[in-house]
Structures are given as C-alpha cells and as structure tokens.
Amino acid sequence: MAAILFSSPANGVEVTRVTANRDEIYISGQADRQEIGVAEVAPYHPTNELTVAVVGTAEGKRNFTLKIPRFDGLRDRLYSGFFAFTKTNGVGSVGGEIHYVEEMRGVAKYDEPFPHVTSKKGLQVQMTDDAIALGVKHAGLNVDLSSLVDLSNTAGAPTRQLDGVTYHFRQAYVEALDERAKKLSDAGMVVTLILLCYENGDPAINKIMLHPKYSANAPHRLSAFNTVTPDGLRYFKACIEFLVDRYSQPGQPHGRAVNFIVGNEVNTHWEWANLGEATMEEFAEDYLRTVRVCNTAAHKISANARVYISLEHHWNVRYDGPAHSFEGRPFVDYFGARAKAGGDFGWNLAFHPYPEDLTDPRTWRDKTATLTMDTRRITFKNLEMLPYYFNRKELLFDGKQRHIILSEQGFNTRGEPDGELWQAAGYCYAYYKIARIPGIDSFILHRQVDYRDEGINLGLWTRNEKSQSPAEPERKKKIYEVFKEADTPQWKEAFAFALPVIGIKSWDEVRPKTERELRRMLK
C-alpha cells in the first residue's frame, strides 16, 4: 500500500456509504472527475495533515463503488473509516467526511431475536434472588472495563482473539458477572450492561484504559473511554467483543445481555465521564467515536444487540460550567447530525429523569420540568417530552424512533416522618406515567439498597448502619411492596395510598399527554 500526505479540502468528491459483508467492504461515493483515490483511517485519525494508507482508486464522473477485502491479513477493517481524495503533485485533497461502515450484511455471529418481556419494571440489581422475587423484568449491571482486563495474561483466564492478538480478562471478575447475568436472564429479565471505566490501582491499566486527557481531579474516578490511542482502541474493542460474545451465545451458558450503555451521564462529563475540561463539541466528537466503535463491535457479534448513549435530566440547562457539562438537547442534536455525517447507525438513549431536586421524591412538584420545547429539565413530571422530541425526523433511524430506556433514576427517602411515604408515592406517580408513554422500553430503578456513600437514600431497602458494608440490607421500606405490585393486576390497590399524597383524586389527572396532544400544544 502507498501512503500520501493530505492537507487541503476537495469539493465535489466524497464517500457517501460504506457497507460490509463477511468478506468484503463496499465503499460508494460521488466524484466530479474521472479518477479519485480512497484512503483508510483508524477511528481516532482526523484528515488534516495526515499520512494514511490508500486502499484503492475508483473511476466515474458521478458515482463510484470500490470493493476491498474486509480483512487486511488478520486485521478486521470493519472498524475503519474511509474517505475519497484527489491528488496533485503528490499532495492529496480530502473530499467530504470520513465515512464508516453503516450497514453489515451477514456479519453478525449470532442472530437471536431481542427478548420480549411483559412490562417496563426494572432495577439496578444488587441482590439477585430478591430481584427475582420482586418480579423484575429489566436488570441493570455495572461493568468496569478497567477491572475486566488482565494485562498479566494469566493462564486459564478468559480470552478474546482480535486482529491476531489474544486479550486476557480477569477470571474472578468475569465469573462474578456470569453468575449475576445468568440468574437474571434465566429468570426472564432483559439484562443491560452499563459500561464504565474507573481509575485503577494499576498504573499500567490506567495508561491503556483511561482517556489521555483524564484529570486526576475527577470527582468520582470515572474516565471517558480511551479510544484515542492505538492501545486504548484495541483494548476497548476487545472488551466489547468479549462481553457481547460471552452474553449472546446460543443456550446462554453464561447468561444473556442485550443492552450496552456507553458510559454514564455524559452531559455532566467532568463528574461521570471525565476527559478533562472540554466543550460540548469536543466531548461529542470523542464520545461519538467511542459509541460508534462499541456499536460496530456489538453488531459484529450480535445482530440484535442495542447500544445506548447516557444522559441525565438537564435538557436546556447545564449542571455545571461550560467546560464541565452541557445541555442535553443541543448535545443530542449535534451528536445525531455528526453521526449521520459519518454514516448513521442505531445508537439509542439511556436517560435518567431524576426529580429536579434529587433529595425530594415529590417529582410531581417539579417546576423546571414543563411541557415546552425550552423546558430546563426532563423529569418524571414531563417525561412524555422525551419520546416526542426523539420522534422528530432528524433523529429517526431507518424511519423509526430510536429506543429509549430509563436506566438509572430513583427517589430519596427524606429524614422526615413522611419520608418513606413520599418516596413510595413518587414511584407510583412515575410508574403510572411511564407505563402509558409509548416509546419508552423500560424503567430501571436505582437502587435496591440505600448506599452509604451516595448522600441520598434511594433504596427499596434501608441499609444496616452498624455494618462495615456500604449497602448491607436491613429492612424493606414502603416502596418495596409498591414496586412489587407495580406491573400486576393489583397495582390500583397498591397505589391508592398515593392519590391524596400527590393531591389528586384519580390517576387520570396525571395521565401523560399523547403525541397528538403535544403537537397541538407545541405548535
């Protein structure tokens, strides 16, 4: 392969679509001249002042298609980006955006259908047997990729082959995840893995896994994923392929997981997905690369896996300063537009509609959650605004609304006589609404047990304050029985106590607006 230096832009030349099958990649585009070249780049490469490998040339005044082998030796080009260029006196001019594979035909190793469940009731699970007894249908599990990888290449540890390299994973960590995923999926739950990257005690792991711009001042030791460096990218790809393969196998020997959330609450990135101080656009470009790579890895293995971005409830207002956070709504618009420019793919949304005041479970009193396009927050009170917004033409994928799950949200028990009553009523209010909003797949409550270091008490259980454990369960709260009955025929009786607490006589008074009603209101 030749290599060429690229600098200036070229008009009238661009790659418009990239598809792949088991053996080939097809690169299609437009050109206003007879001959153009096509170059390949890694996902972290820009096209300015860049030396890259040329994979071929194409001819055609208007449209062209170039077919290349999917594999370059043992290396899989499925993750690569491609762009068209022209060349004058040895210097290339880049045409259009870098384009990535947006359609895979016959690539996926597994094709089992997405599981069907009968309700939206979910829980971030700490105690598996208790979750099963509660009738949970959707389960969320955290996975720390820094704790997953094993750089010592321990003999007998689980492994993954990628591009001719063998990657090892910590056996104890994998077996603990297996045990939980297996029990939950065998009980009929849709299992969601929340992918995270914590600062590790091993500097060698940190060098590979943490984002190069991660700040040591990150308040929660949570980094953005490193897909910026060659080592970071290859380990990230290996982790995702390993997880999706392990939890997609026929017969489910290790359990099944079908949803994969990339990071946590990225619109407050300094707190929960740290890559140092960054503008919304800088963070979005970095995050888009990672989400796209995750989506490629997932669909290389499972045709029906789903990949999600993660946002909290700040919609038209920031949580913190402009270098530490950004509004959710402009981010969604920017992320969606940039994804389309490089080849759209099926990213979805994992949203956290906590009450506007995390300490107050009476979300029906939220003042900054309004049924308007400029609402400051989207909470349980105005949740119907979320699928309404995502049903706009600009955000559809293949003509359909992207999937929305509520992957982390809960209700605090205030240290007042009515604290548990308000918490339980908050859940009744939220579940009633969510069950009646089309376009939201699940409502995964956080948490199962109060957590000592969280600062608020969101659990279905209180914690044993005499225990050294941060979340040893002590007793069930009022919300426990409400949660258990939420998706059963007994829900009305179980929820009845909440009506006077909320200040209504009938649940119909808080019925969510339909899309048609919202369209009339928001004209």
N, C-alpha and C positions, 0 to 999 in steps of 0.2 A: 504493500500500500504506500502511496505517496503521501506527503504532508505538505500543507500550504499555509501561509500566513494570511489571516483575514483582518480587514480593518473597516473599510467604508461600506455603507449600505448599498444594495442594488434594488432598484424598483422594477416591477413587472415580473419578478421571479419569486416563487415561494412554494414550499411544501404545504399541501392542503389536507392530506390524510395519510395515515400510516396504519396498516393492518398487518396481522401476523397469523400464521397457522403453525402447525407443528414443526415445519421445516424451513419456511420462507418468511421474509418480511417484504411487504409491498409498499413502496413509497410513491405516492401520487402527488402531482402538483401542477402548477401553471408556469409558463415561460413565454416571454415575448421575443425570444431569439432561438436560433437553431440548436445551439448546444449549451448545456449547463452542467454543473457538477453537483453531486450530493455528498455531503460530509456527515460523519457520525461523531457525536459527543457524549461524554458521560453526563448524568443529570446535573452535576454541580458546575458544569462549564458554561460560561457566557459565550457570546460570539464576537466580542470586541478584543482586538489584539490577541488572537488565539491561534495556536497551531493545532490542527486536528487531522484525523485520518479521513481520506477521501475514499468512499465506498463505491463510487461509480459515476458514470456520466449518462445523460439522457438527451434524446433529441426530440424536438417538437416545437412548433411555433406557439401552440396554445396549451395543450395538455400533455403531460408525460406520466409514465409509470415505470419505476425501476424495481426489479426484483433482485433481492440479495439473500444469501443464506442466513437463516436465523442464528446459526452458531458460527462463531469465529474460532475454530478449534473447539475448546471446551467452554469458551465464554459465550453466554447467552446474551444476544443483542436485544432481548425483549425490553430491557430497561433503558436502552439508549435513546437519545434524541437525534433528530435528523434535520438538516436544513439544506436548501438549494443555494448555489452561488454561481457567480460568473468570475472569470479570471482575465486580467490584463497585465502583461509584463510581470507575471509571477505573483501578483497580489490579488487576493480574492475579494469580492464584494458580496456580502451576505444578503440573501433575499428572504424577507419575512421572518417569522418567529421560528424558534426551534420547535419541532413537532415530535410528539411521542406516539407510541402505539396506543390507539384508542379503540381498536376492536380486535379481539382474539377469537379465532375460529378453530375449534377443536384443540385448543392448547391445554385447557384445564385437565388435571389428573383425575379429579372427581367431579361428578355431576349430580350429586344427591340433592333433591329439592329442599328449599328452605323450610324449616319446621313450622307447622301450624299449631297455634295454641288458642284457647277459648277466651282469654281475657288479657287485659293490659297490666295486670298486677305484678309488680316486680320488687326486688330487694337486692341491695348490695349485701352479699351473704357473708356472715362470719360463722354462724353455726348451721351446718348443712341440714342436720336432722330436724331442727326447729323450722327451717325454711320449708322443708318438705311438708311438715305438719301444718304449716300456715297456708298451704296450697299455692305457693309462689309459682308463677308461670314464666317469669323473666328474671334471670340472675346475673348480677354484675360481679366480676372478679378483677382485682388489680394484678397486673403483671409488670414487674420491674425488669427491664431488659438488662440493666447493669448487674442484677443478681442472677440473671439467667445464664449469661455467657461464662464459659470456663476457659481461661487463657492457658491453664496448665495442661490442657489436653489429657485429662485423666483417663486412664484405661477403663473401658467399660461404660463410660459416660455416654449419654445420648448424643448423636451426631447428625450433621446435615452436610451433604455434598453440594457445593455451589461453584460453578466455573472451575472445576478441577481441584478445589481446595476443600479440606474437611474442617468443619467447625464443631467444637465441642460445647456441651451445655451441662450445667451443674445438675447432677443426678438427683440430689435431695430436693432441690427446688422444683425440678420437673415432676418428680414423684408426688410431692405435696399438691402441686397444681392438678395433676392427673386425678388424684383422689377426690378432689372437690368437683372438678369438671365432670367426672364420671358419675358421681352420685346425683348431681343436679340434672344433667341431661338425661340420665336413665329415669329420673322422676318426671320427665316430660317438659323440663324447662328449656327455654331459649337462653343459651349462655352467651354473655357478652364479655370479652376481654378488654380491659381498659389498659392500654399500653402506656407505660411511664418510663422515665429514665432518671433515677436518683443518683446523686453523687455517691460514689462507692468508697469503701475504705482502702481499696487497692488502686494506687496511682496509675498502674498500667491499664486497668479497666477504664478509669476516668479519661485517660489520654485518647482512647479509641471511642468511647461511648458518649462522653459529654460534648456538647456543642463547643467549638473552638472559642466562641465569644461568651460562654457561660461565665457568670460573675460569682466569685466566692461569697458575695453578699446576698446571694439568692435566699430569700427568707425561708423557703421550705425545702432547699436542697434538690429541687426539681429542675432538670435541664431540658431544653429543647433537644430533639434527637440530632445526632451528628450524621447528616448525610452530605456534609460539606467536603470531607476529606476522603481519599480512596479507601483507607482502612475503615473509617466510620461508616461509609456507604456499604461496603461489603459485609460488615458485621450486622448492620441493620437489615439488609436483605436476607441474610442467613437466619436471623432471629424470626423474621416474619414468615419466611417459607417454612421454617421448622415448626412454628406454632400452628400455622394453618394446616400443614400436612398432618401433624400429630392429632389434631382435633377435627379432622374431616374424613378420617379413614372409614370405609365401609365396616359395619359391625361395631363401630365406636369402641375399640378396645381400651382407649384412654378417655372416653367421653367425647362429646361434640361441642364445639364453639363455632358460632357463625357470624357474630358481630365483632368488629375490631375498631376500637376508638383510638385515634392517634392523639395522644397527649391529653391534657386537662385544661379546660377553661382558658383557651389561648388568648381571648381578648383581655385577660389580665396576665399577660405573659411574664412579667417580672416576677410575679408570685408563683406561677404554676407551670411555666414552660420557658425557662429563662435562657435567653441568648444575649444577655446584656441589654443595654438601652437600645431601642430601635423604634423607628416609625412604623405605622401600620403597614405601609407598603413594603418596607424592608422585611418585617416579620412575615407578611403574607407570601412573599416570593420564596422565602426559606421554607415555610410551612407547606406551601403548595408542592414543592419538590418532594418533601417527605411523604405527604399524603399520596401523591401520585405513585411514588415508589412502593408504598405499602399496598396500594390498590393493585398494582401490577403483580407484586409478589402473591397477594391473596388470590387473584384470579388466574394466575399461573397454576395454582394448586386446586382451587375450588371455584367452580363456575358460579356458585350462588352465595359466596361469602359477601358480606357487606362491610364497607369501610366508612368511618364517620369522622368528621371534624367535631371539636368540642368547644362550646361557648357557654358562658354564664349569662345572667339575666340583664346585664347592661346593654341596651339596644340603641338608643340615641344619646347616650351619655357615657362618659368614661368612669371607671372606678378610681383611677389614679391619674398621674400626669401623663402627657402625650408620649413620653419615651418608655413608659411602663405599662400602658394599657391603651385600649382604643374601643370605640363604639362597635357593637355587634353588627348593626345594619350596614354601614358602609363597608365593613370588612367582608360580609357575605357577598355584596355586590362586586367588590374588587376581586375577591378570590374566584367567584364564579366566572367573571369576564376573563381573567388571566388563565383559568383552566381551559376555557373554550379556545383561547388563542393558541394554546399548545396542544390541542386535541382533547376534547371534553371526555370526561369519564364519570363513572357513577359514584361520586362522593355523596355522602349523606350527612345528616346533622344529629349530633347528640347534644341536647340543650339542657340547661339547669335553671328552671324557673322558680328559684327560691323566692319567698316573700321579700318585699323591698327592704325590710328590716329583718335580718337573719335571726335576731333574738325574739321577734314577735311572730308567733304562728298564725295570728289572725289576719291572714292574707287577704280576706275579703275587705279589709280596711285600707289596702294599699292605695295611695293617692297618685303615685307616679306611673301606675300601670293603667293606661287608658285605651279605649277603642279608637285610636287615632294613629295615623301614619308616623307622627312625630312623638309617640309615646316614649318616655325616657327608659322605661324597663318593660320587659315582658315577664310577668309572673303568672301564678295560677289565676289571678283575677281577670286578666285579658289574654289568656293563652291562645284563644282562637285566632289572634292576630298572627301567630307564627305560621301555621299552615296556610293561612290566607296570603301571607307575604311570599311564601315559597311556591305558591301556585301561579305566580307571575310567569309569563312566557320566558323571560330572561333566565329564570332559574330552573326551568324544567329540564329533564334529561330523557331523551328518546320520547318526548311528548308527554311525559308523566312527572308528577311531583316526586321529588326525592324523598327518601324515607326519613322520618323524624322519630327519634326516641328521646325520652326524658331519662337520662342515665344517672343523674345524681341530684337529689333535692330532698329536703326534709323539713321538719317542724320542731322548733325548740320547745322544751318544757321549761317554762319560766319558774323561778323560785318563788311563786305566789300560790295562795290556796287554790286558785283555778288553773294552775299551770298545766296539769295533765288534761283537764277538760278542754282547754283551748287548743292544745296540741292535737287531741283526737278530733276535735271539730274541724281544725284546719285540714286534716287528712280527708275527712268526709267531704268537705267542700271541694277539695282538689280532685278526689277520685270521681265524684259525681260529674264534674265538668269534663274531665279527661276521657271518661268512658263514652262521652257523647260528642267528642270532637273527631271527625274523620281526619285521617292524615297523620295521626299520632299513634305509633305502634305499641309503645309501652311506657310505663310509669314506674321507674326503678327507685324505690325509696332508699334514702340514706339517713339513718343507719339501723342496724339490728340491735345494737347495744350502745348506750351512752359511752363516749370516748373521753378519757380523762384530759387529753391534751388538745381537744378541739375548741374548748371555750364555750360551747353551747351543747345542750343535751338533746340530741335528735333521735335517740334510740326508741325501739319498741320495748326494750328492757332498760331498767336502771343498771348502773354498774355498782359492783361491790367496792365501796370506797376504802375498805380496810385491806383490799388486795393490792399486791405489788403490780398486778396486771393492769394495763390501762383500760381494758374493756372486758373484765370478768362479769358475766351477768349476775344480777341479784334477784330482781322481781319484775314481773310483767307490768307495764303501765296500761292505762285505759285504752290507748291507741292500739294495743295488741289485739284485742278482740274485734275492734272496728276493722283493722287491717284484715284479719282472718275472714270476716264476713263480706268484705267489700265487693267481691265478684260472685256472690251466692244469691239465691232467691231471698235470703233473709236480710239483704242489705238495708231495706227500708226500716225494719225494726231496729237494726243495729245503729243506723244513722239518725234515728228520730230525735235523740237527745240533743243533736247539734243544731236543730232548727232554731230554737229560742236563743241559743248561744250566738248564732250568726245574726239573728234578728229577722228571720223570715218565717212565714207560715207554711210555705210549700217550696219544694226543690225547684219547681218551675220558675221561681223568681230569680234563680241564678243560672238558668239554662244558658249555655253558650250560644252566641249568635251564629247563625248559619252563614255560609259564604255569600249566599244571595243577600241576606240582610246586611252583611258588612259592605257589600258592593254598593247597596243603596245608601248606606250611611256615609261612605267614604268618597262619594262622587265629588 
